[in-house]
């Protein structure tokens, strides 16, 4: 029997990233085993918005047991992600000898704003050619700043 450990969970190449703007983030992990020639034959991913790491609440995605040796860039396929939300996830794997690992340590990602409709800011811009409260004419703003330049040669 081999001790299987799932470690180094990553989301979009990063450890516990904040501000992910990808609607289907890609998850990766590494497998460590006590024996030689141990290969992953299947995996299961669970994702939750329960940030305690207990996975006791409803899951936003449970992949079920997927027969695959993939452990890099496994695309999230759960419910549609919400902006500004923390998602906790964990992974377990099965070896080619059908040995099951324990669940990995919990990792997370936090989404940023996923739609441009959610931005509430305004662009910073000049008031070129537009009157302001201080001025009623269009010369209130300078479009270009031109300064004389003097070069001294050695």
C-alpha positions in Angstrom: 0.0 0.0 0.0 1.3 3.5 -0.9 0.6 6.6 1.0 -0.9 9.1 -1.6 -0.8 12.8 -0.8 -2.3 15.5 -3.0 -0.3 18.7 -2.5 0.6 22.1 -4.0 -2.9 23.0 -5.2 -2.9 25.8 -7.7 -5.5 27.9 -9.3 -4.5 29.7 -12.5 -0.8 29.0 -11.7 -1.1 30.6 -8.3 -1.4 29.6 -4.7 -4.7 30.9 -3.2 -5.1 33.8 -5.7 -7.1 36.9 -5.1 -9.0 38.7 -7.9 -9.3 35.9 -10.4 -11.3 37.2 -13.4 -11.6 33.9 -15.2 -15.1 32.4 -15.3 -13.7 28.8 -15.5 -10.5 28.8 -13.6 -8.0 26.0 -14.2 -6.9 23.9 -11.2 -3.7 21.9 -10.8 -2.1 19.8 -8.1 0.8 17.4 -7.5 0.8 13.8 -6.3 3.3 12.5 -3.7 3.5 8.8 -2.9 5.7 6.6 -0.7 6.3 4.1 -3.4 7.8 4.1 -6.9 5.9 4.1 -10.2 2.7 5.3 -8.5 0.4 7.1 -11.0 -2.9 8.9 -10.7 -5.7 7.1 -12.4 -8.7 9.2 -11.2 -9.5 12.4 -9.3 -12.3 14.2 -7.6 -12.6 17.9 -6.9 -15.0 19.6 -4.5 -15.6 23.3 -4.5 -17.6 25.2 -1.8 -18.3 28.8 -0.8 -18.2 27.6 2.9 -15.0 29.2 3.9 -14.5 27.2 7.0 -12.8 24.4 5.0 -15.2 21.8 6.5 -17.2 21.3 3.2 -20.3 20.8 5.3 -22.5 23.2 3.3 -23.8 22.9 -0.2 -21.1 22.4 -2.9 -21.0 24.6 -6.0 -19.2 21.7 -7.7 -18.5 18.1 -7.0 -16.8 16.5 -10.0 -17.4 13.0 -8.8 -14.8 10.4 -9.5 -13.3 11.3 -12.9 -11.2 8.6 -14.6 -8.2 10.6 -15.8 -4.5 11.1 -15.1 -4.8 14.9 -15.6 -3.6 17.0 -12.7 -2.7 20.2 -14.6 -5.2 22.8 -15.9 -8.4 20.9 -14.9 -11.1 23.4 -15.7 -13.8 24.3 -13.2 -17.1 23.0 -14.4 -19.4 23.9 -11.5 -22.1 26.5 -11.0 -21.5 29.9 -12.5 -19.0 31.9 -10.4 -20.1 35.1 -8.6 -17.9 38.1 -8.4 -16.0 39.0 -5.2 -16.6 35.5 -3.7 -14.2 33.1 -2.0 -14.3 29.5 -3.3 -12.6 26.8 -1.2 -11.6 23.6 -3.0 -10.0 20.2 -2.3 -8.9 17.3 -4.3 -8.4 13.6 -3.8 -7.0 11.0 -6.2 -7.0 7.3 -6.9 -3.8 5.4 -8.0 -3.6 3.0 -10.9 -3.9 0.3 -8.2 -7.2 1.9 -7.1 -5.8 3.2 -3.8 -7.6 6.3 -2.6 -5.8 9.3 -1.1 -7.2 11.4 1.7 -8.6 14.8 0.8 -5.9 17.4 0.1 -5.5 20.4 2.3 -8.1 23.1 1.5 -7.0 25.8 -0.9 -9.1 28.7 -2.3 -9.4 31.4 -4.9 -11.3 34.7 -4.7 -13.0 36.1 -7.7 -12.6 39.6 -8.8 -15.3 41.5 -10.9 -16.3 39.0 -13.6 -18.4 41.4 -15.7 -17.6 44.9 -16.9 -21.2 45.8 -15.9 -20.1 45.5 -12.3 -17.5 48.3 -12.5 -18.9 51.4 -10.7 -16.0 53.8 -11.3 -15.7 56.6 -13.9 -12.7 57.1 -16.1 -10.3 59.8 -15.0 -10.1 62.4 -17.7 -9.6 66.0 -18.4 -12.3 68.5 -19.1 -10.7 69.6 -22.4 -12.8 72.2 -24.1 -15.6 71.9 -21.5 -16.5 74.7 -19.1 -16.1 74.2 -15.4 -17.7 75.9 -12.4 -14.7 78.1 -12.1 -14.6 79.1 -15.8 -17.3 79.6 -18.3 -14.9 79.6 -21.3 -13.1 76.7 -23.0 -9.6 77.7 -22.1 -9.9 76.3 -18.6 -7.7 73.3 -19.2 -4.3 73.0 -20.9 -4.1 70.1 -23.3 -0.3 70.1 -23.6 2.5 71.4 -21.4 5.4 72.7 -23.3 8.6 73.7 -21.5 11.8 75.1 -23.0 14.6 72.6 -22.9 18.2 73.7 -22.8 21.0 71.2 -23.3 24.5 71.9 -22.2 27.1 70.0 -24.2 30.4 69.0 -22.5 
